[in-house]
Amino acid sequence: MHWQALTGLIDSLVYTLGFTVPYLAGAAIVFTALSRISPCNAGRPWWHKRGLVTDLAYWVFIPVLARYARIGFTVLFTIALLGITSAGAIADFYAHGHGPLGALPLWLQIALYLLVSDVLLYWIHRAFHGGALWRFHAVHHSSQDLEWISAARFHPINIIFGTTLVDVLMLVAGIKPEVFFFLIPFTTLSSVFVHANLDWTLGPFKYVLVSPVFHRWHHTLPDESGARNFATNFAFLDLLFGTFHMPEGKLPEHYGIVEKDMPGSLGMQVLYPLMH
């Protein structure tokens, strides 16, 4: 059993590296070029950023964690709600979606997922900016040099009760698993894009879609409007809920957190919220 667990972990690591390395290589080339042409903050290139090794470690750790968390949550919800207990029966039940949502065309399921998940993640994100939950989310905001590679820096609790939980809820609601084949690459690229060092506001679409400048304002310190712009993909949610902030003719400059005791390594950052 121990060997099976170890083999499964190794397989997950190999799968993760096979998925992330091409994305990282492609993003490195694309955003190196784009940030030279139209940087939001000129100066230090991404490969000289503080915490680069930690960011790279998160790019391996978080996808593996999310994969196991999705499986675990799905099994728990299915057993609790439907009483299905065997692995094969669970897989069969979700194979092609189910209920009214599973009967919809795939393109409509994708559109519904994007909208519903963004609304859920908006409120989850706001919750993580307050009270005891902030200690977990502070890990993501701890990058002082905000770059595309900062996109994977999340505490496990933040991931498990954020995107992972939302994905599982949508699956349990009836969304086809095929939806995730399209959306996982999209959400990865989208997250990398909005964290990139670019001065892009998306012009007239800035009130509709999240842009790099929009999200970089979110990563500024609280007294610089860091507690605004919570949407993941659709900026109009912040307009709707009164948290939109993107002043004309001004770009964000300073990033990070007020706390001075955030450790630098992945392991210590995972322990950080539990020690405070």
Contacts in CASP RR format, 6 or more apart in sequence:
PFRMAT RR
TARGET T0000
AUTHOR 0000-0000-0000
METHOD contacts of the structure
MODEL  1
MHWQALTGLIDSLVYTLGFTVPYLAGAAIVFTALSRISPCNAGRPWWHKR
GLVTDLAYWVFIPVLARYARIGFTVLFTIALLGITSAGAIADFYAHGHGP
LGALPLWLQIALYLLVSDVLLYWIHRAFHGGALWRFHAVHHSSQDLEWIS
AARFHPINIIFGTTLVDVLMLVAGIKPEVFFFLIPFTTLSSVFVHANLDW
TLGPFKYVLVSPVFHRWHHTLPDESGARNFATNFAFLDLLFGTFHMPEGK
LPEHYGIVEKDMPGSLGMQVLYPLMH
9 64 0 8 1.000
12 64 0 8 1.000
12 67 0 8 1.000
12 68 0 8 1.000
13 60 0 8 1.000
13 64 0 8 1.000
15 67 0 8 1.000
16 60 0 8 1.000
16 63 0 8 1.000
16 64 0 8 1.000
16 67 0 8 1.000
17 60 0 8 1.000
19 63 0 8 1.000
20 59 0 8 1.000
20 60 0 8 1.000
20 63 0 8 1.000
23 185 0 8 1.000
23 188 0 8 1.000
23 189 0 8 1.000
23 192 0 8 1.000
24 59 0 8 1.000
24 149 0 8 1.000
27 148 0 8 1.000
27 149 0 8 1.000
27 189 0 8 1.000
27 192 0 8 1.000
28 46 0 8 1.000
28 149 0 8 1.000
31 46 0 8 1.000
31 147 0 8 1.000
31 148 0 8 1.000
31 192 0 8 1.000
31 196 0 8 1.000
31 197 0 8 1.000
31 198 0 8 1.000
32 45 0 8 1.000
32 46 0 8 1.000
34 196 0 8 1.000
34 198 0 8 1.000
35 45 0 8 1.000
35 46 0 8 1.000
35 196 0 8 1.000
35 197 0 8 1.000
35 198 0 8 1.000
38 198 0 8 1.000
38 199 0 8 1.000
38 200 0 8 1.000
39 197 0 8 1.000
39 198 0 8 1.000
39 199 0 8 1.000
40 197 0 8 1.000
40 198 0 8 1.000
40 199 0 8 1.000
40 212 0 8 1.000
40 213 0 8 1.000
40 216 0 8 1.000
40 251 0 8 1.000
40 252 0 8 1.000
41 146 0 8 1.000
41 197 0 8 1.000
41 251 0 8 1.000
41 252 0 8 1.000
41 253 0 8 1.000
44 145 0 8 1.000
46 52 0 8 1.000
46 145 0 8 1.000
46 147 0 8 1.000
46 148 0 8 1.000
46 149 0 8 1.000
46 197 0 8 1.000
49 55 0 8 1.000
49 143 0 8 1.000
49 145 0 8 1.000
49 147 0 8 1.000
49 149 0 8 1.000
49 150 0 8 1.000
50 143 0 8 1.000
50 144 0 8 1.000
50 145 0 8 1.000
51 143 0 8 1.000
51 145 0 8 1.000
51 264 0 8 1.000
52 149 0 8 1.000
54 153 0 8 1.000
54 264 0 8 1.000
54 265 0 8 1.000
54 266 0 8 1.000
54 269 0 8 1.000
55 143 0 8 1.000
55 147 0 8 1.000
55 149 0 8 1.000
55 150 0 8 1.000
55 152 0 8 1.000
55 153 0 8 1.000
56 149 0 8 1.000
57 265 0 8 1.000
57 266 0 8 1.000
58 152 0 8 1.000
58 153 0 8 1.000
58 154 0 8 1.000
58 266 0 8 1.000
59 149 0 8 1.000
59 152 0 8 1.000
61 266 0 8 1.000
62 152 0 8 1.000
62 154 0 8 1.000
62 156 0 8 1.000
62 159 0 8 1.000
63 152 0 8 1.000
65 156 0 8 1.000
65 159 0 8 1.000
65 160 0 8 1.000
66 159 0 8 1.000
66 163 0 8 1.000
66 164 0 8 1.000
69 159 0 8 1.000
69 160 0 8 1.000
69 164 0 8 1.000
70 164 0 8 1.000
70 167 0 8 1.000
70 168 0 8 1.000
73 160 0 8 1.000
73 164 0 8 1.000
73 165 0 8 1.000
73 168 0 8 1.000
74 90 0 8 1.000
74 94 0 8 1.000
74 168 0 8 1.000
74 171 0 8 1.000
74 172 0 8 1.000
75 87 0 8 1.000
75 90 0 8 1.000
77 168 0 8 1.000
77 169 0 8 1.000
77 172 0 8 1.000
78 84 0 8 1.000
78 90 0 8 1.000
78 93 0 8 1.000
78 94 0 8 1.000
78 172 0 8 1.000
79 85 0 8 1.000
81 172 0 8 1.000
82 93 0 8 1.000
84 90 0 8 1.000
84 93 0 8 1.000
94 171 0 8 1.000
94 174 0 8 1.000
94 177 0 8 1.000
95 177 0 8 1.000
96 102 0 8 1.000
96 176 0 8 1.000
97 174 0 8 1.000
97 175 0 8 1.000
97 176 0 8 1.000
97 177 0 8 1.000
98 174 0 8 1.000
99 174 0 8 1.000
101 109 0 8 1.000
101 112 0 8 1.000
101 173 0 8 1.000
101 174 0 8 1.000
101 175 0 8 1.000
102 109 0 8 1.000
102 174 0 8 1.000
102 175 0 8 1.000
102 176 0 8 1.000
104 112 0 8 1.000
106 176 0 8 1.000
106 178 0 8 1.000
106 179 0 8 1.000
109 175 0 8 1.000
109 176 0 8 1.000
109 179 0 8 1.000
110 179 0 8 1.000
110 182 0 8 1.000
110 183 0 8 1.000
112 175 0 8 1.000
113 170 0 8 1.000
113 175 0 8 1.000
113 179 0 8 1.000
113 183 0 8 1.000
114 183 0 8 1.000
114 233 0 8 1.000
114 234 0 8 1.000
115 234 0 8 1.000
116 170 0 8 1.000
117 163 0 8 1.000
117 166 0 8 1.000
117 167 0 8 1.000
117 170 0 8 1.000
117 232 0 8 1.000
118 231 0 8 1.000
118 232 0 8 1.000
118 233 0 8 1.000
118 234 0 8 1.000
118 237 0 8 1.000
119 237 0 8 1.000
120 166 0 8 1.000
120 169 0 8 1.000
121 162 0 8 1.000
121 163 0 8 1.000
121 166 0 8 1.000
121 232 0 8 1.000
122 230 0 8 1.000
122 231 0 8 1.000
122 232 0 8 1.000
122 237 0 8 1.000
122 238 0 8 1.000
122 241 0 8 1.000
124 161 0 8 1.000
124 162 0 8 1.000
124 165 0 8 1.000
124 166 0 8 1.000
125 137 0 8 1.000
125 230 0 8 1.000
125 232 0 8 1.000
126 230 0 8 1.000
126 243 0 8 1.000
127 133 0 8 1.000
128 134 0 8 1.000
128 136 0 8 1.000
128 137 0 8 1.000
128 158 0 8 1.000
129 137 0 8 1.000
129 227 0 8 1.000
129 230 0 8 1.000
135 272 0 8 1.000
135 273 0 8 1.000
135 276 0 8 1.000
136 155 0 8 1.000
136 157 0 8 1.000
136 158 0 8 1.000
136 273 0 8 1.000
137 155 0 8 1.000
137 158 0 8 1.000
138 257 0 8 1.000
138 259 0 8 1.000
138 262 0 8 1.000
138 272 0 8 1.000
138 273 0 8 1.000
139 153 0 8 1.000
139 154 0 8 1.000
139 155 0 8 1.000
139 158 0 8 1.000
139 262 0 8 1.000
139 269 0 8 1.000
139 270 0 8 1.000
139 272 0 8 1.000
139 273 0 8 1.000
140 150 0 8 1.000
140 153 0 8 1.000
140 154 0 8 1.000
140 155 0 8 1.000
140 158 0 8 1.000
141 219 0 8 1.000
141 255 0 8 1.000
141 256 0 8 1.000
141 257 0 8 1.000
142 153 0 8 1.000
142 256 0 8 1.000
142 257 0 8 1.000
142 262 0 8 1.000
142 264 0 8 1.000
142 269 0 8 1.000
143 150 0 8 1.000
143 153 0 8 1.000
143 219 0 8 1.000
143 255 0 8 1.000
143 256 0 8 1.000
144 255 0 8 1.000
144 256 0 8 1.000
145 255 0 8 1.000
146 195 0 8 1.000
146 197 0 8 1.000
146 216 0 8 1.000
146 219 0 8 1.000
146 255 0 8 1.000
146 256 0 8 1.000
147 195 0 8 1.000
147 196 0 8 1.000
147 197 0 8 1.000
148 192 0 8 1.000
148 193 0 8 1.000
148 195 0 8 1.000
148 196 0 8 1.000
148 197 0 8 1.000
149 192 0 8 1.000
149 195 0 8 1.000
150 195 0 8 1.000
151 188 0 8 1.000
151 191 0 8 1.000
151 192 0 8 1.000
151 194 0 8 1.000
151 195 0 8 1.000
152 191 0 8 1.000
155 269 0 8 1.000
155 270 0 8 1.000
155 272 0 8 1.000
155 273 0 8 1.000
156 270 0 8 1.000
157 273 0 8 1.000
163 187 0 8 1.000
167 180 0 8 1.000
170 179 0 8 1.000
171 177 0 8 1.000
171 180 0 8 1.000
190 210 0 8 1.000
190 232 0 8 1.000
190 233 0 8 1.000
193 212 0 8 1.000
194 210 0 8 1.000
194 211 0 8 1.000
194 212 0 8 1.000
194 214 0 8 1.000
194 215 0 8 1.000
195 212 0 8 1.000
195 215 0 8 1.000
195 216 0 8 1.000
196 212 0 8 1.000
197 212 0 8 1.000
198 212 0 8 1.000
198 213 0 8 1.000
199 212 0 8 1.000
199 213 0 8 1.000
199 251 0 8 1.000
200 211 0 8 1.000
200 212 0 8 1.000
200 213 0 8 1.000
201 211 0 8 1.000
201 213 0 8 1.000
201 214 0 8 1.000
201 246 0 8 1.000
202 208 0 8 1.000
202 209 0 8 1.000
202 211 0 8 1.000
202 214 0 8 1.000
203 211 0 8 1.000
205 211 0 8 1.000
206 213 0 8 1.000
206 214 0 8 1.000
206 235 0 8 1.000
206 246 0 8 1.000
207 235 0 8 1.000
207 236 0 8 1.000
207 239 0 8 1.000
207 244 0 8 1.000
208 234 0 8 1.000
208 235 0 8 1.000
208 236 0 8 1.000
209 233 0 8 1.000
209 234 0 8 1.000
209 235 0 8 1.000
210 229 0 8 1.000
210 231 0 8 1.000
210 232 0 8 1.000
210 233 0 8 1.000
210 234 0 8 1.000
210 235 0 8 1.000
211 235 0 8 1.000
213 246 0 8 1.000
213 251 0 8 1.000
213 252 0 8 1.000
214 229 0 8 1.000
214 235 0 8 1.000
214 246 0 8 1.000
215 229 0 8 1.000
216 251 0 8 1.000
216 252 0 8 1.000
216 255 0 8 1.000
217 224 0 8 1.000
217 225 0 8 1.000
217 226 0 8 1.000
217 228 0 8 1.000
217 229 0 8 1.000
217 245 0 8 1.000
217 246 0 8 1.000
217 252 0 8 1.000
218 226 0 8 1.000
218 228 0 8 1.000
218 229 0 8 1.000
218 230 0 8 1.000
219 226 0 8 1.000
219 252 0 8 1.000
219 255 0 8 1.000
219 256 0 8 1.000
220 226 0 8 1.000
220 252 0 8 1.000
220 253 0 8 1.000
220 254 0 8 1.000
220 255 0 8 1.000
220 256 0 8 1.000
221 254 0 8 1.000
221 255 0 8 1.000
221 256 0 8 1.000
221 257 0 8 1.000
221 258 0 8 1.000
222 258 0 8 1.000
224 252 0 8 1.000
224 254 0 8 1.000
225 245 0 8 1.000
226 245 0 8 1.000
227 243 0 8 1.000
228 238 0 8 1.000
228 243 0 8 1.000
228 244 0 8 1.000
228 245 0 8 1.000
229 235 0 8 1.000
229 238 0 8 1.000
229 243 0 8 1.000
229 244 0 8 1.000
229 245 0 8 1.000
229 246 0 8 1.000
230 237 0 8 1.000
230 238 0 8 1.000
230 243 0 8 1.000
231 237 0 8 1.000
231 238 0 8 1.000
235 244 0 8 1.000
238 244 0 8 1.000
238 245 0 8 1.000
261 276 0 8 1.000
262 269 0 8 1.000
262 272 0 8 1.000
263 269 0 8 1.000
263 271 0 8 1.000
263 272 0 8 1.000
END
